[in-house]
Amino acid sequence: MGNVMASSGVLPESVIDPLRAVLPRAVLRNATRIGEGSGSVAYLVPDQSGDWAVRIPRAEADWAIPALEREARLLPALAKY
């Protein structure tokens, strides 16, 4: 399928199909790289229902996946704030 070019970055090919599955209205070709850390790279992904900030773990940072899973469990508790 190839890489999807973003205006200031490229979404990794490995995340295109999973993103399309959960964000079918997202305009992946317009994703923008907005930041990075030691464990992940963040992209702003435009969507008709509202933009998404998507963090993708770095391949070399296998420790990042459990950290992101912990964060995902915390988010519902913060939703009301």
N, C-alpha and C positions, 0 to 999 in steps of 0.2 A: 504494500500500500504506500510505502514511503513516508517521509516526515511531513508534517503539516507545518508550513512556515507561519510564524507569528510575526507581528510587526517589529518586535525587538527580541525575538527568540524563537526556538523551535520546540514544539511539543514532541517528546520522544515517541517514536512509532509504536512502542509497546503499550502506550496508554490511550491511543486513539480509539480502538474498539471498546474498551471499558468505559471511556468517557461518553462515547456515542450511546452506549447502552443505558446509562443513567441520566444523561443530559441530551436527549434527542434533538432539542431545539438550539443547542449551543452552536455558536459559530466558531468552530475550532481553528479555522484558518486565521481568525482575528485575535487569537490568544496572545497575550503579552507577558513576557517574563517580567515579574515585578520584584523579585528578590531571591536570595539564596542563603542557606546556612550550611553548617557542616554536615547535616543529615538529609536535607531536601532542597528542592528548587520550587519556588512559588510562581504561579501563573495566574493572571486575571483572564477568565474565560467568559466572554460575553454570551448571554442567553436571553431569549425573549422574555422569560419570567423574572429576570434579574441576573446580574453578573455573579460569577462564582470565583472565589479565591481557591485555587487548587494547589496543594503541595504534593509534589511527587518525590518519594524517597530516592536518594542517590543509590546507584547500584553498589557502590563500595561501602555504603553505610548501612550494613545489615541491622545494626542496633536501632536505626531510625523507625523501622516498622512498628516494633512494640511501643515506642514513644508516641507515634501517631495514633495507635490504637487506644492508648491511655487517654490522649487528648480527645478522641472521638467520644469516649465514655463520659468525659467531663462536660462537653458542650451542651447536652440537654439541661444540665443543672444551671447553666449560665444563660439559657435562652430567654428567661424572663427579665434580664437586666439590660 
